[in-house]
Amino acid sequence: MAGWGDIPQAQVHKFIDPLFGFVTRRTEKPGKTGESRPRRDYTTRPYFFDCGTPQEKQIAIGGRQAVCKYSSDGELAVICKGRRGAGFWVCLQCGAASNEPPSNRRRERSHDTPMGAKCSQTIKGPYYLGHTFRTDVLFLSLPGAAGDESFWFSLLYAVLEGASAALAIRRRDLDGCLHVSGSDVGLVLFDSVPGGAGHVKRIVEGDNLLQVLTKAFERVSQCTCGPETSCQSCLRNYENQFCHDKLKRGAVVEFLAPLVRE
């Protein structure tokens, strides 16, 4: 049975990087403009690829060693999996794409290209859409950290909030994801600006890591929502809405308390 960190083979798809952007069909007429913001049907998530040969450093936290690996050459991908993770169906010849699989479309021998011509190639899929970028990354392994998917996501976003508060970094300039290798799980923090800005490197300078964890503890311990859940005042934001139901501040309070109080 696959663990929570494993991805079932049926959910593993190639992703396409639309280097030259998108066009709509020429036959489509623009709709009426309105005052409301356009609806966003699909969300994206970052995924960690590689960080070359990182610089490793151990920092004493709570009487034990936290392992920190920093690299200015980290590679990540931002992936869009489509509506409900179903992916997209794409013609690799002309670039025509749809979020509907062939079984839900008329089985035509040809289809229209985005420019209005006919194409006889087969639409294939599902594929994800995404792009890769390089930036500063920090792989963080905290002593004693262990738990299920809910715990790790909660800890990740608490640390990101703590880093933003402790080091006066705009929250939108930081992001993170989980890195799972076998039974080992770690936090990957990165500068959300392509190319990096040195933000995550500051976390491992001096006693900054302790300050980051202290601020993270304050954020989750002082919130008034239930410990078995979370809210916009502690862990939730727009970017992590994919795991809102998994974020629980109480588990992070219990984990961080002995680390920051010693």
C-alpha positions as CSV (number, residue, x, y, z in Angstrom):
1,M,0.0,0.0,0.0
2,A,1.4,3.4,-1.0
3,G,2.2,5.8,1.8
4,W,0.9,9.4,1.9
5,G,4.1,10.7,0.3
6,D,3.9,8.3,-2.6
7,I,2.2,9.2,-5.9
8,P,0.1,6.4,-7.4
9,Q,1.3,5.6,-10.9
10,A,-2.1,6.4,-12.3
11,Q,-1.6,10.0,-11.2
12,V,1.9,10.4,-12.6
13,H,1.7,12.4,-15.9
14,K,4.2,14.4,-18.0
15,F,3.8,18.1,-18.0
16,I,4.1,20.5,-20.9
17,D,5.8,23.9,-20.6
18,P,3.9,26.3,-22.9
19,L,6.9,28.5,-23.6
20,F,5.1,30.7,-26.1
21,G,2.0,31.2,-24.1
22,F,-1.6,30.6,-25.1
23,V,-4.0,31.6,-27.8
24,T,-7.8,31.2,-28.0
25,R,-9.7,29.9,-31.0
26,R,-10.3,32.6,-33.6
27,T,-13.9,31.5,-33.8
28,E,-14.5,32.4,-30.2
29,K,-16.0,35.8,-29.6
30,P,-15.1,37.7,-26.5
31,G,-17.8,37.9,-23.9
32,K,-19.2,41.0,-22.3
33,T,-16.9,42.7,-19.8
34,G,-18.0,43.0,-16.2
35,E,-16.8,44.4,-12.9
36,S,-16.2,41.0,-11.2
37,R,-12.8,39.3,-11.2
38,P,-12.5,36.4,-13.7
39,R,-13.1,33.0,-12.2
40,R,-10.0,30.9,-11.6
41,D,-10.8,27.2,-12.1
42,Y,-7.4,25.7,-11.7
43,T,-4.8,26.1,-8.9
44,T,-1.1,25.5,-9.2
45,R,1.4,23.9,-6.8
46,P,5.2,24.0,-6.6
47,Y,7.2,20.8,-6.7
48,F,10.9,20.4,-5.8
49,F,13.2,18.9,-8.4
50,D,16.9,19.3,-7.4
51,C,19.4,21.6,-5.8
52,G,22.7,20.5,-7.1
53,T,25.3,20.2,-4.4
54,P,24.0,22.1,-1.4
55,Q,25.9,23.6,1.5
56,E,25.0,21.6,4.6
57,K,24.9,23.2,8.1
58,Q,23.7,21.8,11.5
59,I,22.1,24.2,14.0
60,A,21.4,23.3,17.6
61,I,17.6,23.7,18.3
62,G,16.1,22.4,21.5
63,G,19.2,20.5,22.5
64,R,19.3,18.6,19.2
65,Q,20.6,19.3,15.7
66,A,18.5,20.7,12.8
67,V,20.0,19.8,9.4
68,C,19.9,22.7,6.9
69,K,21.0,22.4,3.3
70,Y,21.1,25.6,1.2
71,S,21.6,26.0,-2.5
72,S,21.4,29.0,-4.8
73,D,20.8,26.7,-7.7
74,G,17.5,25.0,-6.7
75,E,15.2,23.8,-9.5
76,L,11.5,23.7,-8.9
77,A,8.4,23.4,-11.1
78,V,5.0,25.0,-10.8
79,I,2.4,22.6,-12.0
80,C,-1.3,23.0,-13.0
81,K,-3.1,19.7,-12.9
82,G,-6.4,21.0,-14.3
83,R,-9.8,20.8,-12.9
84,R,-9.9,18.3,-10.0
85,G,-6.5,17.1,-11.0
86,A,-7.8,15.5,-14.3
87,G,-5.1,17.1,-16.5
88,F,-5.4,18.5,-20.0
89,W,-5.8,16.8,-23.4
90,V,-3.4,18.2,-26.0
91,C,-2.6,17.8,-29.7
92,L,1.2,17.7,-29.8
93,Q,1.2,18.7,-33.5
94,C,-0.9,21.9,-33.5
95,G,-1.2,22.7,-29.8
96,A,-5.0,22.5,-29.5
97,A,-5.9,21.6,-25.9
98,S,-9.0,20.9,-23.8
99,N,-9.8,20.0,-20.3
100,E,-12.2,17.3,-21.5
101,P,-11.0,13.8,-22.3
102,P,-11.8,12.3,-25.7
103,S,-14.6,10.1,-24.1
104,N,-16.5,13.3,-23.3
105,R,-16.0,14.8,-26.8
106,R,-17.3,13.9,-30.2
107,R,-14.9,11.4,-31.7
108,E,-13.8,13.4,-34.8
109,R,-11.2,12.4,-37.3
110,S,-9.9,15.9,-37.1
111,H,-10.1,18.9,-34.9
112,D,-9.7,22.7,-35.2
113,T,-6.4,24.2,-34.5
114,P,-6.2,27.4,-32.4
115,M,-5.8,29.3,-35.7
116,G,-9.0,27.9,-37.2
117,A,-7.5,25.3,-39.6
118,K,-8.0,21.5,-39.5
119,C,-5.6,19.1,-37.9
120,S,-5.8,15.3,-38.3
121,Q,-3.4,14.3,-35.4
122,T,-4.7,12.6,-32.3
123,I,-5.3,14.5,-29.1
124,K,-3.5,12.8,-26.3
125,G,-3.3,13.0,-22.5
126,P,-3.8,13.6,-19.8
127,Y,-0.9,16.1,-19.4
128,Y,-0.2,18.7,-16.8
129,L,0.8,22.2,-17.6
130,G,3.8,23.8,-15.8
131,H,7.1,25.6,-16.0
132,T,10.4,25.2,-14.2
133,F,12.5,27.9,-12.6
134,R,15.7,28.2,-10.5
135,T,15.9,30.0,-7.2
136,D,17.4,29.9,-3.8
137,V,16.3,26.8,-1.8
138,L,16.7,25.6,1.8
139,F,16.1,22.0,2.7
140,L,15.2,22.0,6.4
141,S,15.0,18.9,8.6
142,L,13.9,19.7,12.2
143,P,14.8,17.3,15.1
144,G,11.9,15.1,16.2
145,A,9.6,16.1,13.4
146,A,7.4,13.2,12.5
147,G,3.7,12.8,11.5
148,D,1.2,12.4,8.8
149,E,0.6,14.6,5.8
150,S,-1.5,17.0,7.8
151,F,1.3,17.6,10.3
152,W,3.9,18.2,7.6
153,F,1.8,20.7,5.7
154,S,0.9,22.5,8.9
155,L,4.5,22.7,10.0
156,L,5.6,23.9,6.5
157,Y,3.2,26.9,6.5
158,A,3.9,27.8,10.1
159,V,7.6,28.0,9.4
160,L,7.0,30.1,6.3
161,E,4.9,32.5,8.4
162,G,7.5,32.5,11.1
163,A,10.3,33.4,8.6
164,S,8.3,36.2,7.1
165,A,7.6,37.7,10.6
166,A,11.1,37.1,12.1
167,L,13.1,38.4,9.1
168,A,10.8,41.1,7.8
169,I,10.3,39.3,4.5
170,R,7.2,39.8,2.5
171,R,5.2,36.6,2.8
172,R,4.6,36.5,-1.0
173,D,8.4,36.4,-1.5
174,L,8.6,33.0,0.3
175,D,7.0,29.7,-0.6
176,G,7.6,26.1,0.2
177,C,6.7,22.5,-0.5
178,L,7.4,19.0,1.0
179,H,10.2,16.8,-0.1
180,V,9.5,13.1,0.4
181,S,12.3,10.5,-0.1
182,G,11.3,7.0,1.1
183,S,10.4,7.4,4.8
184,D,12.2,10.7,5.1
185,V,10.3,14.0,4.9
186,G,11.7,17.5,4.9
187,L,10.6,21.1,4.4
188,V,11.8,22.9,1.2
189,L,11.7,26.6,1.5
190,F,12.5,28.8,-1.5
191,D,12.5,32.3,-2.7
192,S,9.4,32.7,-4.9
193,V,11.2,35.2,-7.1
194,P,13.0,33.3,-10.0
195,G,16.7,33.6,-9.6
196,G,16.4,34.0,-5.9
197,A,16.9,37.0,-3.6
198,G,18.8,35.4,-0.7
199,H,15.8,35.3,1.6
200,V,15.9,31.6,2.6
201,K,19.7,31.8,3.2
202,R,19.1,34.3,6.0
203,I,17.1,31.7,7.9
204,V,20.3,29.7,8.7
205,E,22.5,32.7,9.6
206,G,23.3,33.4,13.2
207,D,20.4,32.5,15.5
208,N,17.8,33.3,12.9
209,L,16.4,29.8,12.7
210,L,15.5,29.9,16.4
211,Q,13.8,33.3,15.9
212,V,11.9,31.9,12.9
213,L,10.6,28.9,14.9
214,T,9.7,31.2,17.8
215,K,7.6,33.4,15.5
216,A,6.1,30.3,14.0
217,F,5.1,29.1,17.5
218,E,3.7,32.4,18.4
219,R,1.5,32.5,15.3
220,V,0.0,29.1,15.9
221,S,-0.2,29.3,19.7
222,Q,-1.9,32.7,19.9
223,C,-4.6,32.1,17.3
224,T,-8.1,31.7,18.6
225,C,-9.4,29.1,16.1
226,G,-9.7,25.5,17.2
227,P,-6.5,23.6,17.6
228,E,-7.8,20.8,15.4
229,T,-8.2,23.3,12.5
230,S,-6.7,26.5,11.1
231,C,-7.7,29.9,9.7
232,Q,-6.5,32.9,7.7
233,S,-4.9,34.3,10.9
234,C,-2.6,31.4,11.4
235,L,-1.9,29.0,8.5
236,R,-4.3,29.5,5.7
237,N,-3.8,31.6,2.6
238,Y,-4.8,31.6,-1.1
239,E,-1.8,29.7,-2.3
240,N,-2.3,26.7,0.1
241,Q,-6.0,26.3,-0.4
242,F,-5.3,22.9,-1.9
243,C,-4.6,21.6,1.7
244,H,-6.8,23.9,3.9
245,D,-8.6,20.8,5.2
246,K,-5.3,19.3,6.3
247,L,-3.9,22.4,8.2
248,K,-4.1,22.0,12.0
249,R,-2.3,24.4,14.2
250,G,-2.6,22.3,17.4
251,A,-0.1,19.7,16.1
252,V,2.5,22.4,15.3
253,V,2.0,24.0,18.8
254,E,2.8,20.7,20.4
255,F,5.9,20.1,18.3
256,L,7.4,23.6,18.4
257,A,6.8,24.3,22.1
258,P,9.8,22.2,23.5
259,L,12.1,23.5,20.8
260,V,11.6,27.2,21.4
261,R,11.2,27.1,25.2
262,E,14.5,25.4,26.1
